[in-house]
Amino acid sequence: MDNYGTILLVEDDTSLAQWVAEYLTEQGYTTHVCHRGDEVISQVKNLNPNIVLLDIMLPGQDGISVCRELRSFYTAPIIMLTARDDEMDEVIGLEVGASDYIMKPVRPRALLARIKAALRLSSEPTKVPNDSVIKVGELSIDTQSRSVTFNKQDITISSAEYLLLHYLANNAGQVVSRDAVFKATKGREYDGLDRSVDVLISALRKKFHDDPQNPEKIKTIWGRGYLLVATAWEE
């Protein structure tokens, strides 16, 4: 059987962890299971997995703090698993560096599709243009260092937020469809239910002091997609 990569599954529900691990193994992935949050860092350093599936509610250390700690050295995808339909979990998870999230109960084919998309996106070579800095008014995005400044102030930004902002800025002044955003930033099509892009849009608006009730910098164009307004980033 082909080996499509190594997965570390972090899940304290032993029965759920067992069947997910068995399913992913059948699909050609080498799957390791960890049941405690405080054991994840050492496991990742030892295994160097291609992707981490990380539950939020864990004994020893919660998934949010684990994700934050992982992102100090681990650059591969992290997909968070959550049983709670809580937007704050999604916001915090994405802000600390999660690549994606999936709601429980886990649907095997949906999980596999997310894994494949995340791995495909992470394996694509980064295309750095000759001019490695994207400027939209006072917004500046350095594509080599993946750093962002606005009005000459450094903006702290997660990897998921960076990917979205980079895509919007690269298409400043143009409406981009939700499906195009998902393909560019998540490597998959929009499934009609996923709210993660909306969560990231909301987080970016907060960071750039864009009124969520009447945004001027990043607009949601109902029925069409999103628009980064080029003229709204002037000092």
C-alpha positions as CSV (number, residue, x, y, z in Angstrom):
1,M,0.0,0.0,0.0
2,D,1.2,3.5,-0.8
3,N,2.2,5.7,2.2
4,Y,0.7,9.1,1.8
5,G,2.4,10.6,4.9
6,T,2.4,10.5,8.7
7,I,-0.5,11.8,10.8
8,L,-0.5,12.4,14.5
9,L,-4.0,12.2,15.9
10,V,-4.5,13.8,19.3
11,E,-7.8,12.7,20.7
12,D,-8.7,11.6,24.3
13,D,-11.8,9.7,23.2
14,T,-10.1,6.3,22.8
15,S,-12.9,4.6,20.8
16,L,-13.1,7.6,18.4
17,A,-9.3,7.7,18.1
18,Q,-9.2,4.0,17.3
19,W,-11.7,4.0,14.5
20,V,-10.3,7.3,13.0
21,A,-6.8,5.9,13.1
22,E,-7.9,2.6,11.5
23,Y,-9.7,4.5,8.8
24,L,-6.7,6.7,8.0
25,T,-4.4,3.7,8.0
26,E,-6.7,2.0,5.5
27,Q,-6.4,5.1,3.3
28,G,-2.6,4.8,3.2
29,Y,-1.5,7.1,6.1
30,T,0.9,6.1,8.9
31,T,-1.2,7.1,11.9
32,H,0.0,7.6,15.4
33,V,-2.4,8.4,18.3
34,C,-1.8,10.6,21.4
35,H,-4.4,10.9,24.1
36,R,-3.0,13.8,26.2
37,G,-2.3,17.4,25.3
38,D,0.9,17.5,27.4
39,E,2.5,14.7,25.4
40,V,2.0,16.3,22.0
41,I,5.1,18.5,21.7
42,S,7.5,15.6,22.4
43,Q,5.5,13.4,20.0
44,V,5.7,15.9,17.2
45,K,9.4,16.5,17.7
46,N,10.0,12.7,17.7
47,L,7.7,11.8,14.7
48,N,7.8,15.0,12.6
49,P,4.4,14.2,11.2
50,N,3.1,15.6,7.9
51,I,-0.1,16.8,9.6
52,V,-1.5,17.0,13.2
53,L,-5.2,16.4,13.9
54,L,-5.7,18.1,17.3
55,D,-8.7,17.9,19.5
56,I,-9.5,21.1,21.6
57,M,-10.6,19.4,24.8
58,L,-7.7,17.3,26.1
59,P,-6.4,16.2,29.5
60,G,-3.0,17.6,30.6
61,Q,-3.1,20.6,28.2
62,D,-5.9,22.0,26.0
63,G,-5.6,22.0,22.2
64,I,-5.5,25.7,21.9
65,S,-2.4,26.1,24.0
66,V,-0.8,23.1,22.4
67,C,-1.4,24.6,18.9
68,R,0.1,27.9,20.0
69,E,3.2,26.1,21.4
70,L,3.5,23.9,18.3
71,R,3.5,26.9,16.0
72,S,6.8,28.1,17.6
73,F,8.6,25.4,15.6
74,Y,6.1,23.3,13.5
75,T,5.1,24.6,10.1
76,A,3.1,21.7,8.7
77,P,-0.8,21.7,8.8
78,I,-2.8,21.5,12.0
79,I,-6.5,20.6,11.8
80,M,-8.4,21.2,15.0
81,L,-11.3,18.9,16.0
82,T,-14.0,20.4,18.1
83,A,-17.3,19.0,19.5
84,R,-18.6,22.5,20.4
85,D,-20.4,24.6,17.8
86,D,-18.7,27.7,19.3
87,E,-17.4,30.4,17.1
88,M,-14.9,31.5,19.7
89,D,-13.2,28.1,19.5
90,E,-12.9,28.6,15.8
91,V,-11.6,32.1,16.2
92,I,-9.0,31.3,18.8
93,G,-7.9,28.1,17.0
94,L,-7.4,29.9,13.8
95,E,-5.7,32.9,15.5
96,V,-3.1,30.6,17.2
97,G,-2.2,29.0,13.9
98,A,-4.6,26.2,13.1
99,S,-4.7,25.6,9.3
100,D,-8.3,24.4,9.4
101,Y,-10.9,22.9,11.8
102,I,-13.6,20.3,11.5
103,M,-16.7,19.8,13.7
104,K,-17.5,16.5,15.5
105,P,-19.1,14.1,14.9
106,V,-16.3,13.4,12.5
107,R,-17.4,12.2,9.0
108,P,-14.7,10.0,7.6
109,R,-14.8,11.2,4.0
110,A,-15.0,14.9,5.0
111,L,-12.0,14.5,7.3
112,L,-10.0,12.7,4.6
113,A,-10.9,15.5,2.1
114,R,-9.6,18.1,4.6
115,I,-6.4,16.2,5.2
116,K,-5.7,15.8,1.5
117,A,-6.4,19.5,0.8
118,A,-4.2,20.7,3.7
119,L,-1.3,18.4,2.6
120,R,-1.7,19.4,-1.0
121,L,-1.6,23.1,-0.2
122,S,1.3,22.8,2.1
123,S,3.3,20.8,-0.5
124,E,2.9,23.4,-3.2
125,P,6.0,25.4,-3.8
126,T,5.7,29.0,-2.6
127,K,5.7,31.4,-5.6
128,V,7.6,34.5,-4.7
129,P,7.2,37.3,-7.2
130,N,10.1,39.5,-8.3
131,D,8.6,42.3,-6.1
132,S,8.2,40.4,-2.9
133,V,6.3,43.1,-1.1
134,I,2.6,43.7,-1.9
135,K,1.5,47.3,-1.1
136,V,-2.1,48.5,-0.9
137,G,-2.0,52.1,0.4
138,E,-0.4,51.9,3.9
139,L,-0.8,48.1,4.0
140,S,2.4,46.2,3.3
141,I,2.8,42.5,3.0
142,D,6.3,41.0,2.8
143,T,5.8,37.6,1.0
144,Q,9.3,36.3,1.9
145,S,9.1,36.9,5.7
146,R,5.3,36.6,5.7
147,S,5.1,39.8,7.8
148,V,2.5,42.5,7.7
149,T,2.6,46.2,8.5
150,F,-0.1,48.9,8.4
151,N,0.7,52.5,8.9
152,K,4.3,51.4,9.6
153,Q,3.1,49.3,12.6
154,D,3.8,45.6,12.7
155,I,0.6,43.5,12.7
156,T,0.7,40.2,14.5
157,I,-1.0,37.7,12.2
158,S,-1.6,33.9,12.1
159,S,-0.7,31.7,9.2
160,A,-4.4,31.3,8.2
161,E,-5.0,35.1,8.4
162,Y,-1.8,35.7,6.4
163,L,-2.9,33.4,3.6
164,L,-6.3,35.1,3.4
165,L,-5.0,38.7,3.6
166,H,-2.3,37.9,1.0
167,Y,-4.9,36.6,-1.5
168,L,-7.3,39.5,-0.9
169,A,-4.5,42.1,-1.2
170,N,-3.2,40.4,-4.4
171,N,-6.7,40.9,-5.8
172,A,-7.3,44.4,-4.2
173,G,-10.2,46.2,-5.8
174,Q,-11.7,43.0,-7.2
175,V,-14.5,40.9,-5.8
176,V,-13.3,37.3,-5.2
177,S,-15.8,34.5,-4.8
178,R,-16.0,32.4,-1.7
179,D,-15.1,29.3,-3.7
180,A,-12.0,31.0,-5.1
181,V,-10.9,32.0,-1.6
182,F,-11.3,28.5,-0.3
183,K,-9.3,27.0,-3.2
184,A,-6.5,29.6,-2.8
185,T,-6.2,29.4,1.0
186,K,-7.4,25.9,1.9
187,G,-6.8,23.9,-1.2
188,R,-10.4,22.8,-1.5
189,E,-13.8,24.0,-2.7
190,Y,-16.3,25.6,-0.4
191,D,-18.7,23.0,1.0
192,G,-21.6,25.4,1.7
193,L,-21.3,25.1,5.5
194,D,-17.7,26.0,6.5
195,R,-17.6,29.3,8.4
196,S,-13.8,29.6,8.7
197,V,-13.3,32.3,6.1
198,D,-16.0,34.4,7.7
199,V,-14.2,33.9,11.1
200,L,-10.9,35.0,9.6
201,I,-12.5,38.0,7.9
202,S,-13.9,39.0,11.2
203,A,-10.5,38.6,12.9
204,L,-8.7,40.7,10.2
205,R,-11.3,43.5,10.5
206,K,-10.5,43.6,14.3
207,K,-6.8,43.8,13.7
208,F,-7.2,46.7,11.2
209,H,-9.9,48.5,13.2
210,D,-12.5,48.0,10.4
211,D,-16.0,48.5,11.7
212,P,-17.7,45.1,11.6
213,Q,-21.1,46.7,11.1
214,N,-20.0,48.9,8.3
215,P,-16.6,47.7,7.1
216,E,-14.6,49.9,4.7
217,K,-11.4,47.9,4.2
218,I,-12.7,44.3,3.8
219,K,-16.2,44.0,2.5
220,T,-18.5,41.0,2.2
221,I,-20.4,41.3,-1.0
222,W,-23.5,39.3,-0.5
223,G,-24.0,36.6,-3.1
224,R,-20.6,37.3,-4.7
225,G,-17.8,37.1,-2.3
226,Y,-15.2,39.4,-0.7
227,L,-13.6,42.7,-1.6
228,L,-10.4,44.3,-0.2
229,V,-11.1,48.0,-1.0
230,A,-7.8,49.4,-2.4
231,T,-8.6,53.0,-1.6
232,A,-9.5,52.3,2.1
233,W,-5.9,51.6,3.1
234,E,-4.6,55.1,2.8
235,E,-3.3,56.8,5.9
